[in-house]
Amino acid sequence: QVQLVESGGGLVQAGGSLRLSCAASGLTLSSYGIGWFRTPPGKEREFVAAISWSNGYPYYADSVNGRFTISRDNAKNTVLLQMNSLKPEDTAVYSCATTPPLYRGSTYYRRSTYTYWGSGTQVTVSS
């Protein structure tokens, strides 16, 4: 059974940092593209960042580019999202998701690209 579990969320002041982790069981993340999405209060889920399985190429939403960094730790079967210079508008539930295995498309920004989803971790940034 595939399971994705996010951790590392919390309450932080504006300008601070958090590191989110997405840990997988039931599959090997190195064979999957991984995306991070967030659901702000009262809004729809939106793309944040993704990393390809083949060469680790990162993709970022414009709103987080330069502040967030996505990376893999294949030894721990985990994907990380380092979030720096956090802003109140980054407040959301952050979820990770996997593409189909050996995904070769480019639509990492689409929710429909992903198959497995975690339940999310809350990030709250105070002003």
Residue frames as qw, qx, qy, qz and C-alpha x, y, z in Angstrom:
[[0.000, 0.889, 0.458, 0.000, 0.00, 0.00, 0.00],
 [0.422, 0.409, -0.011, 0.809, 1.39, 3.37, -1.04],
 [0.349, -0.848, -0.356, 0.182, 1.53, 6.06, 1.60],
 [0.383, 0.493, -0.096, 0.775, 2.95, 9.58, 1.51],
 [0.480, -0.743, -0.396, 0.247, 3.43, 11.40, 4.80],
 [0.264, 0.715, -0.080, 0.643, 4.34, 15.07, 5.05],
 [0.609, -0.630, -0.316, 0.364, 5.99, 16.58, 8.09],
 [0.498, -0.007, -0.015, 0.867, 7.80, 19.74, 9.15],
 [0.069, -0.697, -0.346, -0.625, 4.95, 22.21, 9.08],
 [0.425, -0.469, -0.515, 0.578, 4.27, 24.65, 11.87],
 [0.019, -0.970, -0.242, 0.009, 3.92, 28.27, 12.87],
 [0.627, -0.075, 0.069, 0.773, 6.68, 30.69, 11.86],
 [0.020, 0.803, 0.134, -0.581, 7.07, 34.44, 11.66],
 [0.605, 0.793, 0.065, 0.029, 7.35, 36.22, 8.35],
 [0.192, 0.836, -0.509, 0.072, 10.91, 36.01, 7.06],
 [0.579, -0.429, 0.680, -0.135, 11.50, 32.70, 8.76],
 [0.406, 0.360, -0.776, -0.322, 12.17, 29.25, 7.33],
 [0.807, -0.113, 0.475, -0.333, 10.72, 25.77, 7.45],
 [0.181, 0.353, -0.852, -0.341, 11.74, 22.50, 5.87],
 [0.838, 0.058, 0.179, -0.512, 9.01, 20.12, 4.82],
 [0.120, -0.310, 0.930, 0.156, 9.58, 16.44, 4.29],
 [0.825, 0.166, -0.106, -0.529, 7.62, 13.96, 2.20],
 [0.237, -0.352, 0.905, -0.034, 8.32, 10.37, 3.18],
 [0.734, 0.176, -0.365, -0.545, 7.06, 7.45, 1.14],
 [0.437, -0.192, 0.870, -0.124, 6.28, 3.84, 1.85],
 [0.707, 0.392, 0.562, -0.175, 5.16, 1.25, -0.65],
 [0.687, 0.686, 0.112, 0.211, 7.15, 2.75, -3.52],
 [0.645, -0.246, 0.090, 0.718, 10.63, 4.04, -4.32],
 [0.128, 0.892, 0.187, -0.392, 10.49, 7.78, -4.82],
 [0.260, -0.511, 0.514, 0.637, 13.56, 7.87, -7.06],
 [0.247, 0.194, 0.824, 0.472, 11.41, 6.44, -9.89],
 [0.046, 0.780, 0.622, 0.050, 8.71, 9.08, -9.55],
 [0.114, 0.467, 0.013, 0.877, 8.38, 12.76, -10.17],
 [0.316, -0.524, -0.652, 0.446, 7.31, 14.48, -6.95],
 [0.012, 0.596, 0.208, 0.776, 5.26, 17.61, -6.61],
 [0.160, -0.341, -0.593, 0.712, 4.41, 19.90, -3.73],
 [0.129, -0.588, -0.469, -0.647, 1.08, 21.66, -3.77],
 [0.086, -0.143, -0.580, 0.797, -0.59, 23.93, -1.24],
 [0.175, -0.651, -0.656, -0.339, -4.15, 24.79, -0.35],
 [0.059, 0.168, -0.301, 0.937, -4.45, 28.29, 1.16],
 [0.160, 0.382, 0.730, -0.544, -7.46, 29.00, 3.39],
 [0.438, 0.646, 0.355, -0.515, -10.59, 29.33, 1.27],
 [0.355, 0.668, -0.438, -0.485, -8.72, 28.77, -2.00],
 [0.960, 0.242, -0.083, -0.112, -8.04, 25.96, -4.42],
 [0.805, -0.342, 0.323, 0.361, -4.99, 23.76, -4.32],
 [0.413, 0.886, -0.194, -0.084, -2.08, 25.28, -6.25],
 [0.886, 0.236, -0.169, 0.363, 1.25, 24.12, -7.56],
 [0.406, -0.880, 0.196, 0.151, 4.35, 25.01, -5.54],
 [0.019, 0.690, -0.697, -0.195, 7.29, 22.95, -6.78],
 [0.980, 0.110, 0.110, -0.123, 8.21, 19.65, -8.38],
 [0.183, -0.643, 0.707, 0.229, 11.28, 17.56, -9.10],
 [0.788, 0.343, -0.387, -0.334, 11.74, 15.10, -11.94],
 [0.920, -0.291, 0.261, -0.004, 12.74, 11.50, -11.34],
 [0.867, 0.415, 0.007, 0.276, 15.28, 11.30, -14.19],
 [0.559, 0.375, -0.198, 0.712, 17.73, 14.13, -13.50],
 [0.378, -0.517, -0.488, 0.594, 16.30, 15.89, -10.48],
 [0.127, 0.322, 0.222, 0.911, 15.32, 18.95, -12.49],
 [0.029, -0.450, -0.640, 0.621, 13.29, 21.33, -10.33],
 [0.025, -0.551, -0.498, -0.669, 10.18, 23.26, -11.27],
 [0.160, -0.337, -0.532, 0.760, 8.81, 26.18, -9.25],
 [0.078, 0.851, 0.512, 0.093, 5.78, 28.37, -9.19],
 [0.301, 0.637, -0.029, 0.709, 6.65, 32.00, -9.81],
 [0.454, -0.795, -0.032, -0.402, 5.40, 32.91, -6.34],
 [0.808, -0.557, 0.176, 0.083, 8.06, 30.77, -4.61],
 [0.808, 0.416, -0.056, 0.414, 10.93, 30.80, -7.11],
 [0.290, 0.620, -0.336, 0.647, 14.09, 31.97, -5.40],
 [0.438, -0.532, 0.399, -0.606, 12.70, 31.30, -1.91],
 [0.891, -0.146, 0.345, -0.256, 11.87, 27.59, -1.96],
 [0.230, 0.532, -0.790, -0.199, 14.14, 24.69, -2.90],
 [0.946, -0.034, 0.102, -0.307, 13.02, 21.15, -3.66],
 [0.174, 0.576, -0.799, -0.011, 15.44, 18.24, -3.34],
 [0.916, -0.078, -0.328, -0.218, 15.60, 14.49, -2.98],
 [0.266, -0.547, 0.765, -0.213, 17.15, 12.24, -0.37],
 [0.766, 0.148, -0.514, -0.356, 16.93, 8.90, -2.13],
 [0.330, 0.180, -0.857, 0.352, 18.67, 7.05, 0.70],
 [0.174, 0.134, 0.679, -0.701, 15.78, 8.03, 2.97],
 [0.055, 0.453, 0.821, 0.344, 13.13, 7.72, 0.25],
 [0.107, -0.758, -0.423, 0.484, 12.20, 11.32, 0.98],
 [0.332, 0.574, 0.259, 0.703, 11.69, 14.59, -0.85],
 [0.329, -0.500, -0.365, 0.713, 12.36, 17.87, 0.92],
 [0.168, 0.799, 0.311, 0.487, 11.00, 21.37, 0.45],
 [0.437, -0.291, -0.275, 0.805, 13.17, 24.06, 2.02],
 [0.034, 0.843, 0.423, 0.330, 11.12, 27.24, 2.44],
 [0.444, -0.220, -0.201, 0.845, 12.95, 30.47, 3.19],
 [0.042, 0.034, -0.058, -0.997, 11.83, 34.08, 3.46],
 [0.035, -0.479, -0.875, -0.063, 8.33, 32.95, 4.26],
 [0.172, -0.161, -0.076, -0.969, 5.45, 35.35, 3.81],
 [0.463, 0.133, 0.588, -0.650, 1.95, 35.37, 5.32],
 [0.711, 0.381, -0.156, -0.570, 0.57, 34.46, 1.89],
 [0.374, 0.319, -0.869, -0.062, 2.49, 31.18, 2.08],
 [0.434, -0.083, 0.700, -0.562, 0.07, 30.05, 4.78],
 [0.743, 0.185, -0.384, -0.515, -1.56, 26.84, 3.56],
 [0.860, -0.190, 0.469, -0.074, -1.79, 23.10, 3.90],
 [0.244, 0.649, -0.650, -0.313, 1.15, 21.67, 1.96],
 [0.910, 0.041, 0.379, -0.163, 0.79, 18.27, 0.29],
 [0.062, -0.493, 0.754, 0.429, 3.16, 16.13, -1.70],
 [0.844, 0.344, 0.244, -0.331, 2.20, 13.87, -4.58],
 [0.461, -0.280, 0.725, 0.427, 3.75, 11.45, -7.05],
 [0.524, 0.442, -0.391, -0.614, 3.54, 11.32, -10.81],
 [0.987, 0.121, 0.004, -0.106, 3.16, 7.94, -12.52],
 [0.730, -0.425, 0.376, 0.381, 6.45, 6.00, -12.48],
 [0.518, -0.059, 0.496, 0.694, 9.16, 7.14, -14.93],
 [0.281, 0.849, 0.393, -0.213, 7.07, 10.14, -15.94],
 [0.509, 0.000, 0.353, 0.785, 8.41, 11.91, -19.03],
 [0.117, 0.824, 0.459, 0.312, 5.86, 14.64, -19.41],
 [0.318, 0.227, -0.172, 0.904, 6.24, 18.28, -18.51],
 [0.370, -0.611, -0.278, -0.642, 2.95, 19.12, -16.85],
 [0.439, -0.105, -0.702, 0.551, 4.23, 19.04, -13.27],
 [0.118, -0.063, 0.242, -0.961, 2.09, 22.07, -12.49],
 [0.609, -0.181, -0.382, -0.671, -1.19, 20.21, -13.09],
 [0.561, -0.281, 0.609, -0.486, -2.93, 18.40, -10.24],
 [0.913, 0.228, 0.070, -0.330, -4.22, 15.81, -12.72],
 [0.508, 0.588, -0.627, 0.054, -0.63, 14.71, -13.45],
 [0.076, -0.412, 0.795, -0.439, -0.32, 13.13, -10.02],
 [0.644, -0.160, -0.701, -0.261, -1.57, 9.80, -8.77],
 [0.622, -0.430, -0.580, 0.305, -0.75, 9.41, -5.08],
 [0.065, -0.733, 0.067, -0.674, -1.24, 12.22, -2.57],
 [0.340, -0.097, -0.704, 0.616, -0.36, 12.77, 1.05],
 [0.217, -0.755, -0.618, 0.028, -2.80, 14.29, 3.52],
 [0.167, 0.797, 0.024, 0.580, -0.75, 17.43, 4.07],
 [0.540, -0.355, -0.411, 0.643, 0.94, 19.46, 6.76],
 [0.025, -0.950, -0.307, -0.052, -0.13, 22.91, 7.95],
 [0.509, 0.052, -0.063, 0.857, 2.17, 25.88, 7.47],
 [0.111, -0.922, -0.370, -0.025, 1.18, 29.14, 9.11],
 [0.495, 0.176, -0.066, 0.848, 3.20, 32.31, 8.62],
 [0.201, -0.839, -0.427, 0.271, 2.40, 35.19, 10.95],
 [0.362, 0.745, 0.077, 0.555, 3.01, 38.81, 10.05]]
